[in-house]
Amino acid sequence: NMKHYERRQIKRHSKNLPIQIGIGTQIIINGQIRDISAKSAFIYIKNSVYFQQDDELNFKIENFNNGSGESIEGTARISRIEPGEGIAIYFTGLDEESSEQLSQLSLKTT
């Protein structure tokens, strides 16, 4: 399956990372990052009933860089919902460090 990712033009990385998504102040949902680039990500979530397209959410990815303890957090918007599969998000707000880590990611080759 990695071959499929390598053939794509935009650098997206297959990562099986846990991500926490917060909607408002009440709901926190755990998902898995299916793939991620400097600008967007696809997150596997079993149940997408809480989500609507264009919703803004908070997210946190812990141990982003191979267990280094670094985390990435910020805000994102939902660009697409695939029922039973998950949600596609694009990042709308990242602090400098998180932004830096994500752009580092896009420079690395798989």
N, C-alpha and C positions, 0 to 999 in steps of 0.2 A: 504493500500500500504506500510505502514511502516514495516509490518511483512516481506514483501519481502526483504527489506534491512537488517533486523536483521538476516535473514537466511544466508546471504552471509558471506563467510569466512573473506575476507579482510574488515577491518572496513571502510566503506564508509558512509558518512552522507548525508542524504537528506536535502538540504538547498534550500530555495527559495530566493537566494540572488542576487541582481543585480551585474553584473560584467561589467567593461569597458575593451574593448580590443582595443589596438592600433596596426595598421599595418603600418610600416614605420612611417612617420611623419604626413601624411595627413589624414589617415582614422581612425576614432574612432567609434567603434560599441558597442552598448549596448546589453548585453545578460543576461540570468538568469542561475545561477548555478543550475543544476538539482541534481547532487551529487558530493561530494568532498572527497578526502582522503589526506593523507600527501604528496602524490606524484603526484596526478593527479585529474582531474575534468572533468565532462561532462557539457557542456554549451549549453543551448537551445538558438538557434539563428534562426530566421525565414529564413534569406537569407544567404546562405553560399557561394555565388558566389565569394566573395573576397578571399576565403581561398583555399589553396592547402595543401596536406599532407606534413609534415615536415617544413612548414612555421614556422618561429620564430615570436613571437609576444610579446607585452608588455601587462600586465594586471593590473587592480587595482580592489580590492574588498573593498568597503567602509563599515563601520559599521559591520565588520566581526563578532564581538562577541556580539550579541544581543544589538545592539544600543550603545555599549560602546564608539563608536567613533574611535575604532581601525581600521586601514585598512591594507590590505595585498597587496603588489605589487611586481612585479618581471617580469621575462621573462619565456616563456613557448614555447613548440613546439606542433604542431598539430599531433596527432598520428592517428586520424581517422576522417573522415567526413561522417556524415549521412545526406544526402540531405533532407531538410524539417524538420529535427530533431535538428541538431546542430553539434557541434564538440567536440571531446575528446582531451584533452591536457594533457601533462605531464610537470611538472615544471622543468625548467632548471636553473633558477637563482632567488634566493630569498635572501633578506637580513636576518640577523640573527633573527631579531624580527619576521618577517613574517614566517620564517622557524619554529621558536619556537611555534608560534600560531597554525600552521598547525599540528605540532606533538602533541601539547596539544589536538587538536581535535581528533586525532586518539587514544588518551588514554581514552577519555570520552566514556562511553557506552551510547547507545541510549535508 
